[in-house]
Amino acid sequence: MKTLLAGIAVAAVVLAGGADAATGPSSASTNTVTVTGTGSVTAVPDQASFDFTVTTKAATAAAALAKNGTDVRAGVDAADIQTEQVSLDPVMSNDGTSIVGFTASDTISVTKLSIAKAGGIVDAAVGAGATSVSGPSLTLSAQDTLYNQALKAAVAQAKTKAQALADAAGETLGAIVTIDESGGSSPIPFAKSATDSTGGTPIEAGTQEVQATVSVTFAMG
């Protein structure tokens, strides 16, 4: 009986020790600091997009569409041209009781025009019969490359901010733990006196700012 009680006592001590080990203090967790960084790159846009519309009137629908076939696409690559809308509408008499003719309208979108040639192409399109011009929408052909540069600048700014926080806290800044991209903004235009070199309709190129934002978590200890 005494032997049995002694065995139970020993087991209880062992179990108690195991419980103490399991519930004891764990290893200290690594401290971190999370900061936001923003980077930007400024560049001169080198591409322009326009919409050109040709509208004609004729006595018959077929004649209106035929007259509307004026080519306003000279000097533009076929891959950069897209028809956006073709319409044909009757023209009614003053009293609205009969059709006296037809109006045909054709709108095409021209993209990736070199800004150096854009003004001349606008003039050529109008000279060829375009009755309406909408644009330009200016873009950067190197948008992806510029955005990657902005991302690098954003991470660099985040590291600078994190280092300042670590210094203020008397800690040592460690490696990057996570990086979250917050999504890039659309290019922001800025005015600048820059026109195309063809002597045609002036196109102010200006500049555009490409921005990127990241959230970076650093180890700190």
PAKE-147185 format. One line per field, with one value per residue (C-alpha): residue in one letter; x negated, y, z negated. Coordinates in steps of 0.25 Angstrom, whole numbers, plus 2048, in hexadecimal, padded with zeros to 3 digits. Layout:
N
resn	(a / ...)
x	(X / ...)
y	(Y / ...)
z	(Z / ...)
// end
This chain:
221
resn	(m / k / t / l / l / a / g / i / a / v / a / a / v / v / l / a / g / g / a / d / a / a / t / g / p / s / s / a / s / t / n / t / v / t / v / t / g / t / g / s / v / t / a / v / p / d / q / a / s / f / d / f / t / v / t / t / k / a / a / t / a / a / a / a / l / a / k / n / g / t / d / v / r / a / g / v / d / a / a / d / i / q / t / e / q / v / s / l / d / p / v / m / s / n / d / g / t / s / i / v / g / f / t / a / s / d / t / i / s / v / t / k / l / s / i / a / k / a / g / g / i / v / d / a / a / v / g / a / g / a / t / s / v / s / g / p / s / l / t / l / s / a / q / d / t / l / y / n / q / a / l / k / a / a / v / a / q / a / k / t / k / a / q / a / l / a / d / a / a / g / e / t / l / g / a / i / v / t / i / d / e / s / g / g / s / s / p / i / p / f / a / k / s / a / t / d / s / t / g / g / t / p / i / e / a / g / t / q / e / v / q / a / t / v / s / v / t / f / a / m / g)
x	(800 / 7F5 / 7EE / 7FA / 7FC / 7ED / 7EF / 7FB / 7F4 / 7E8 / 7F1 / 7F9 / 7EB / 7E7 / 7F5 / 7F4 / 7E6 / 7EB / 7F7 / 7EE / 7E5 / 7F1 / 7F6 / 7E9 / 7E5 / 7E3 / 7D7 / 7D9 / 7E0 / 7D8 / 7DD / 7E1 / 7E4 / 7ED / 7EC / 7F1 / 7E9 / 7EC / 7E4 / 7E6 / 7DF / 7E2 / 7E1 / 7E5 / 7F1 / 7ED / 7FA / 808 / 815 / 821 / 82F / 832 / 841 / 845 / 854 / 85A / 868 / 86E / 87C / 87B / 875 / 86C / 867 / 865 / 85D / 854 / 851 / 84D / 842 / 838 / 82B / 825 / 81B / 80F / 802 / 808 / 805 / 811 / 80F / 811 / 81E / 82B / 83A / 842 / 84F / 856 / 864 / 86E / 87A / 886 / 888 / 896 / 89E / 8A1 / 8AF / 8AA / 8B2 / 8A8 / 899 / 891 / 884 / 87A / 86E / 863 / 858 / 84C / 842 / 835 / 82B / 81C / 812 / 803 / 801 / 7F3 / 7F5 / 7EA / 7F4 / 801 / 804 / 801 / 80A / 816 / 814 / 814 / 821 / 828 / 823 / 828 / 836 / 837 / 842 / 83F / 832 / 831 / 824 / 819 / 817 / 809 / 802 / 7F4 / 7EF / 7E5 / 7F0 / 7EC / 7DD / 7E0 / 7EA / 7DF / 7D6 / 7E0 / 7E2 / 7D3 / 7D4 / 7E0 / 7D8 / 7CC / 7D5 / 7DB / 7CD / 7C9 / 7D6 / 7D4 / 7C5 / 7C9 / 7D4 / 7CA / 7BF / 7CA / 7CD / 7BF / 7C1 / 7B9 / 7C1 / 7C1 / 7C5 / 7D2 / 7DD / 7E8 / 7EB / 7F9 / 7FB / 806 / 809 / 803 / 80B / 80E / 803 / 805 / 804 / 7FC / 7FB / 7EF / 7EC / 7E9 / 7EF / 7EE / 7E3 / 7EC / 7F1 / 7FF / 80A / 802 / 802 / 7FD / 7F6 / 7F4 / 7EF / 7F5 / 7F2 / 7F3 / 7F5 / 7F4 / 7F7 / 7F3 / 7F5 / 7E8 / 7E6 / 7D8 / 7D2 / 7CD / 7C5)
y	(800 / 80A / 806 / 809 / 817 / 81A / 817 / 820 / 82B / 82A / 82A / 837 / 83E / 83A / 83F / 84C / 84F / 84C / 855 / 860 / 85E / 85F / 86C / 873 / 87F / 87D / 883 / 892 / 896 / 89F / 8AD / 8B3 / 8C1 / 8C4 / 8D0 / 8D6 / 8DB / 8E3 / 8E4 / 8EC / 8EE / 8FA / 8F8 / 8FF / 8F7 / 8F3 / 8ED / 8F4 / 8EE / 8F5 / 8F2 / 8F7 / 8F8 / 8FA / 8FE / 8FF / 902 / 8FC / 8FA / 8EB / 8E2 / 8DB / 8E8 / 8ED / 8E1 / 8E2 / 8F0 / 8ED / 8E3 / 8EF / 8E9 / 8F1 / 8E7 / 8EB / 8E9 / 8E0 / 8D2 / 8C9 / 8C2 / 8CF / 8D2 / 8CD / 8D1 / 8D5 / 8D8 / 8D9 / 8DF / 8E2 / 8EB / 8F0 / 8FF / 903 / 90E / 91B / 915 / 908 / 900 / 8FB / 8F8 / 902 / 8FC / 8F4 / 8F7 / 8ED / 8EE / 8E6 / 8E7 / 8E1 / 8E1 / 8E3 / 8DF / 8DF / 8EB / 8F0 / 8FE / 903 / 900 / 901 / 910 / 90D / 901 / 909 / 913 / 908 / 902 / 90F / 912 / 904 / 906 / 904 / 90D / 90B / 908 / 904 / 903 / 902 / 8F7 / 8F7 / 8EB / 8E5 / 8DA / 8D6 / 8D6 / 8C8 / 8CB / 8D9 / 8D2 / 8C8 / 8D4 / 8DA / 8CD / 8CD / 8DB / 8D8 / 8CD / 8D5 / 8E0 / 8D6 / 8D1 / 8DF / 8E1 / 8D4 / 8D7 / 8E4 / 8DD / 8D2 / 8DD / 8E4 / 8D7 / 8D4 / 8C7 / 8C1 / 8C0 / 8B2 / 8AC / 8AE / 8A4 / 8A7 / 8B1 / 8B5 / 8BD / 8C6 / 8C8 / 8D3 / 8E0 / 8E4 / 8EE / 8FC / 907 / 913 / 91F / 922 / 92A / 91F / 91E / 914 / 917 / 915 / 923 / 91E / 920 / 922 / 917 / 91B / 90E / 913 / 909 / 8FD / 8F8 / 8E9 / 8E5 / 8D9 / 8D6 / 8CA / 8C5 / 8BF / 8B7 / 8B6 / 8AE / 8B6 / 8B2)
z	(800 / 7FC / 809 / 811 / 80A / 80D / 81C / 81D / 816 / 81F / 82B / 826 / 824 / 833 / 838 / 830 / 836 / 844 / 842 / 83D / 84A / 853 / 84D / 84A / 851 / 860 / 868 / 86A / 878 / 882 / 881 / 88F / 894 / 8A0 / 8A9 / 8B6 / 8C1 / 8CD / 8D9 / 8E6 / 8F4 / 8FD / 90C / 919 / 920 / 92E / 933 / 936 / 939 / 941 / 946 / 954 / 959 / 967 / 969 / 977 / 97C / 989 / 990 / 98E / 983 / 98D / 992 / 983 / 980 / 98C / 98A / 97C / 981 / 981 / 97C / 970 / 96C / 974 / 96D / 962 / 960 / 962 / 955 / 94E / 954 / 94F / 954 / 948 / 94E / 95B / 95C / 967 / 963 / 96C / 96E / 96C / 973 / 96B / 969 / 965 / 96F / 979 / 97A / 982 / 981 / 978 / 96F / 96E / 963 / 961 / 954 / 954 / 948 / 94B / 940 / 93E / 947 / 945 / 93F / 949 / 954 / 94D / 951 / 960 / 960 / 95A / 965 / 96F / 96A / 96A / 978 / 97C / 977 / 968 / 962 / 954 / 94C / 93D / 935 / 933 / 928 / 925 / 920 / 91D / 925 / 91A / 90F / 90A / 909 / 902 / 8F8 / 8F4 / 8F2 / 8E9 / 8E1 / 8DE / 8D9 / 8D0 / 8CA / 8C8 / 8C1 / 8B8 / 8B4 / 8B0 / 8A8 / 8A1 / 89E / 897 / 88F / 88B / 887 / 87F / 877 / 875 / 87D / 889 / 896 / 89C / 8A9 / 8B0 / 8AC / 8B6 / 8C1 / 8C5 / 8D2 / 8D1 / 8E0 / 8E9 / 8EC / 8FA / 900 / 8FB / 906 / 904 / 90D / 915 / 921 / 92B / 939 / 945 / 94F / 95C / 95C / 95C / 951 / 944 / 93A / 92C / 927 / 919 / 90F / 907 / 8F9 / 8F7 / 8E8 / 8E0 / 8D1 / 8C9 / 8BB / 8B5 / 8A8 / 8A2 / 897 / 88C / 87F)
// end
